[in-house]
């Protein structure tokens, strides 16, 4: 097995503020946004959605979740690497992601931009190097953010040896919003894992299972007011959104359950 990812420490700011973030009043979750809109940073996540053969929704979300954390823990994001400054500056603030859809030539064009493409069951997503939103490459800026959706699918039971990303059954999210949220989830998980578990997960390519539980399952898994205790005792963490798009500020969009396969 390979050792700890070289860039593992780059996610330390997420671990440091995790419990505090979950404890903030809902209206305060947007307070860390830069005063200058030109300084807003985001990770573009490009979802391949061909018109003739659209991907399965669950597989596409799993590909997006894996791609986001793969960029952060890539050796190029380690100190001294060519991606380090961009990833470090982004992680220091909101880990905002903007998912866009692409097909045909537009999909192939973004393959030349710095980032990582992940394929899951034929579905493809590419997470790109974070940047200032005002400085998006033309190949990304021309892609649509909204306007496409994928129907719900029936992926079956989640494997027991990979992290489960549970989508909030009480809120409606487009495939783009959900892609961003599960990407937040895998990043938070990587930040909170011990070195051995993180290395084992990275060695396997960050596999995960995205599912939508029923209300009872969601309530049972929810960490409630004790974020640190839920992680320490049950290995459950929560993704809480700032509410810039689609959901209300402070909404918990995803729960992550870690199943250690070592």
Secondary structure per residue as TSV (DSSP state, phi and psi in degrees):
chain	resnum	aa	ss	phi	psi
A	1	X	-	360.0	138.6
A	2	X	-	-69.1	159.2
A	3	X	-	-78.9	-168.8
A	4	X	S	-56.0	136.3
A	5	X	-	-53.8	137.8
A	6	X	T	-59.5	-29.0
A	7	X	T	-97.5	13.8
A	8	X	G	-54.4	-39.5
A	9	X	G	-67.0	-14.0
A	10	X	G	-67.8	-19.9
A	11	X	G	-93.2	4.1
A	12	X	H	-54.6	-38.2
A	13	X	H	-59.2	-31.3
A	14	X	H	-68.0	-43.2
A	15	X	H	-63.9	-39.3
A	16	X	H	-65.6	-33.0
A	17	X	H	-106.6	5.9
A	18	X	H	-57.8	-57.1
A	19	X	H	-64.8	-38.4
A	20	X	H	-62.6	-41.8
A	21	X	H	-61.2	-42.9
A	22	X	H	-67.6	-25.3
A	23	X	H	-88.0	-6.8
A	24	X	S	-67.7	145.2
A	25	X	-	-58.4	147.5
A	26	X	G	-54.1	-40.8
A	27	X	G	-70.5	-12.3
A	28	X	G	-96.0	-1.8
A	29	X	T	-70.3	-15.6
A	30	X	T	-99.2	5.6
A	31	X	T	-71.4	-19.9
A	32	X	T	-84.0	2.1
A	33	X	S	-65.2	133.7
A	34	X	-	-58.1	142.5
A	35	X	S	-64.9	-32.8
A	36	X	S	-92.1	112.6
A	37	X	G	-55.6	-27.2
A	38	X	G	-68.3	-12.2
A	39	X	G	-98.3	-0.5
A	40	X	-	-65.7	128.0
A	41	X	E	-111.7	148.4
A	42	X	E	-152.5	155.3
A	43	X	E	-95.9	117.0
A	44	X	E	-72.6	131.8
A	45	X	E	-119.8	116.1
A	46	X	E	-101.4	124.7
A	47	X	E	-104.5	125.3
A	48	X	E	-80.4	117.6
A	49	X	-	-134.0	79.5
A	50	X	-	-68.6	140.3
A	51	X	S	-66.2	-42.1
A	52	X	S	-75.1	-35.5
A	53	X	S	-134.5	75.7
A	54	X	-	-66.3	149.7
A	55	X	-	-77.8	166.0
A	56	X	-	-71.6	140.2
A	57	X	H	-59.9	-47.9
A	58	X	H	-63.0	-44.9
A	59	X	H	-62.1	-38.7
A	60	X	H	-65.4	-41.7
A	61	X	H	-65.7	-38.5
A	62	X	H	-66.9	-37.1
A	63	X	H	-64.5	-42.4
A	64	X	H	-64.4	-41.9
A	65	X	H	-61.7	-41.7
A	66	X	H	-71.6	-38.2
A	67	X	H	-65.5	-40.5
A	68	X	H	-61.3	-47.8
A	69	X	H	-72.7	-29.3
A	70	X	H	-63.4	-38.5
A	71	X	H	-62.2	-44.5
A	72	X	H	-65.8	-35.3
A	73	X	H	-101.4	8.6
A	74	X	S	-65.4	147.1
A	75	X	G	-58.6	-25.7
A	76	X	G	-71.1	-16.5
A	77	X	G	-89.7	-5.1
A	78	X	S	-69.8	161.1
A	79	X	T	-56.2	129.9
A	80	X	T	91.7	-10.9
A	81	X	S	-83.0	163.3
A	82	X	T	-69.5	-19.2
A	83	X	T	-98.4	-7.0
A	84	X	H	-58.2	-51.2
A	85	X	H	-62.0	-40.3
A	86	X	H	-66.0	-44.4
A	87	X	H	-70.4	-42.9
A	88	X	H	-62.2	-43.8
A	89	X	H	-63.8	-36.3
A	90	X	H	-70.5	-46.3
A	91	X	H	-64.5	-24.3
A	92	X	T	-67.2	-20.8
A	93	X	S	-117.3	-148.5
A	94	X	-	-63.5	135.6
A	95	X	-	-86.9	60.4
A	96	X	-	-70.0	138.3
A	97	X	E	-126.2	147.1
A	98	X	E	-125.7	113.1
A	99	X	E	-88.9	135.6
A	100	X	E	-130.2	153.0
A	101	X	E	-102.8	148.4
A	102	X	E	-146.6	153.5
A	103	X	-	-147.2	162.7
A	104	X	H	54.3	-132.9
A	105	X	H	-61.8	-32.7
A	106	X	H	-66.7	-36.8
A	107	X	H	-65.4	-45.1
A	108	X	H	-66.1	-30.4
A	109	X	H	-65.4	-37.3
A	110	X	H	-75.3	-11.1
A	111	X	T	-66.8	-19.6
A	112	X	T	-85.4	-6.5
A	113	X	S	-89.9	151.8
A	114	X	S	-60.1	126.4
A	115	X	E	166.5	-171.1
A	116	X	E	-136.2	130.5
A	117	X	E	-100.2	135.0
A	118	X	E	-123.4	138.6
A	119	X	E	-116.4	129.6
A	120	X	E	-130.2	116.1
A	121	X	T	50.0	41.5
A	122	X	T	86.7	-12.6
A	123	X	E	-87.5	139.4
A	124	X	E	-125.0	137.4
A	125	X	E	-138.8	143.0
A	126	X	E	-124.3	118.8
A	127	X	E	-91.1	128.6
A	128	X	E	-102.2	163.3
A	129	X	-	-60.8	129.5
A	130	X	-	-58.5	149.8
A	131	X	E	-156.0	171.6
A	132	X	E	-65.5	135.4
A	133	X	G	-58.3	-34.9
A	134	X	G	-69.0	-12.5
A	135	X	G	-115.6	24.2
A	136	X	-	-57.6	137.3
A	137	X	-	-59.1	149.1
A	138	X	H	-56.9	-37.1
A	139	X	H	-61.8	-26.3
A	140	X	H	-92.9	-43.1
A	141	X	H	-59.8	-28.9
A	142	X	T	-80.5	-8.4
A	143	X	S	-81.1	148.5
A	144	X	B	-77.2	140.1
A	145	X	S	-89.4	-40.2
A	146	X	S	-123.3	178.2
A	147	X	S	107.6	-10.2
A	148	X	-	-128.0	146.4
A	149	X	-	-143.5	161.2
A	150	X	-	-121.4	141.9
A	151	X	-	-70.0	153.1
A	152	X	-	-58.2	148.7
A	153	X	-	-125.3	179.2
A	154	X	-	-121.1	85.2
A	155	X	-	-76.2	-10.8
A	156	X	-	85.6	179.4
A	157	X	S	-59.6	144.5
A	158	X	-	-73.7	141.2
A	159	X	-	-58.9	147.3
A	160	X	T	-84.1	-4.2
A	161	X	T	-112.0	16.2
A	162	X	S	-132.7	156.8
A	163	X	E	-60.4	142.2
A	164	X	E	-102.6	129.5
A	165	X	E	-108.1	108.6
A	166	X	E	-99.0	116.9
A	167	X	E	-78.5	138.8
A	168	X	-	-59.8	117.7
A	169	X	T	-75.5	-7.2
A	170	X	T	-95.4	-6.4
A	171	X	S	-125.7	150.3
A	172	X	-	-100.0	127.2
A	173	X	-	-129.1	138.7
A	174	X	-	-66.1	167.3
A	175	X	H	-62.6	-33.6
A	176	X	H	-67.4	-45.2
A	177	X	H	-63.0	-45.1
A	178	X	H	-62.8	-36.9
A	179	X	H	-61.4	-42.9
A	180	X	H	-63.5	-41.4
A	181	X	H	-68.8	-40.7
A	182	X	H	-70.2	-28.3
A	183	X	H	-65.6	-39.0
A	184	X	H	-59.9	-40.9
A	185	X	H	-61.9	-45.3
A	186	X	H	-68.1	-33.5
A	187	X	H	-65.9	-45.5
A	188	X	H	-61.8	-41.2
A	189	X	H	-60.9	-46.8
A	190	X	H	-61.2	-35.8
A	191	X	H	-67.4	-35.1
A	192	X	H	-91.7	-18.7
A	193	X	S	-66.7	150.9
A	194	X	-	-71.3	164.5
A	195	X	H	-59.1	-41.8
A	196	X	H	-66.1	-44.6
A	197	X	H	-66.1	-38.8
A	198	X	H	-65.0	-42.5
A	199	X	H	-63.6	-40.9
A	200	X	H	-64.8	-40.6
A	201	X	H	-65.7	-44.4
A	202	X	H	-62.4	-39.0
A	203	X	H	-59.2	-31.8
A	204	X	T	-89.3	-1.1
A	205	X	T	85.9	24.7
A	206	X	-	58.9	48.1
A	207	X	-	-64.2	149.4
A	208	X	E	-157.6	164.8
A	209	X	E	-125.5	122.6
A	210	X	E	-96.9	127.4
A	211	X	E	-142.6	157.8
A	212	X	E	-110.7	109.9
A	213	X	-	-80.5	168.6
A	214	X	-	-79.7	172.8
A	215	X	H	-60.5	-38.5
A	216	X	H	-66.7	-42.1
A	217	X	H	-64.9	-40.7
A	218	X	H	-60.7	-48.5
A	219	X	H	-62.4	-38.3
A	220	X	H	-66.5	-36.6
A	221	X	H	-82.1	-24.4
A	222	X	-	-58.3	133.6
A	223	X	-	-72.4	-13.7
A	224	X	T	64.3	-141.2
A	225	X	T	-85.0	-9.7
A	226	X	-	-107.5	76.9
A	227	X	H	-62.9	-44.8
A	228	X	H	-66.3	-41.2
A	229	X	H	-66.2	-39.7
A	230	X	H	-63.3	-38.2
A	231	X	H	-71.9	-44.3
A	232	X	H	-65.9	-42.2
A	233	X	H	-95.2	-32.0
A	234	X	H	-120.7	-4.8
A	235	X	-	56.0	48.2
A	236	X	E	-122.3	135.1
A	237	X	E	-132.4	163.0
A	238	X	E	-124.0	141.8
A	239	X	E	-99.3	119.9
A	240	X	E	-114.0	125.2
A	241	X	-	-91.3	146.7
A	242	X	-	-77.2	-12.8
A	243	X	-	83.4	25.6
A	244	X	S	-73.6	-30.4
A	245	X	S	-141.2	140.6
A	246	X	S	70.2	-40.3
A	247	X	S	-119.5	161.5
A	248	X	-	-70.5	149.8
A	249	X	T	-54.9	137.6
A	250	X	T	85.4	1.8
A	251	X	-	-68.3	131.6
A	252	X	E	-82.1	114.2
A	253	X	E	-95.5	-31.5
A	254	X	E	-142.5	139.7
A	255	X	E	-110.2	139.6
A	256	X	E	-116.4	124.2
A	257	X	E	-110.0	124.1
A	258	X	-	-94.6	126.5
A	259	X	-	-114.8	106.2
A	260	X	-	-76.0	117.5
A	261	X	-	-93.3	4.5
A	262	X	-	-68.2	360.0
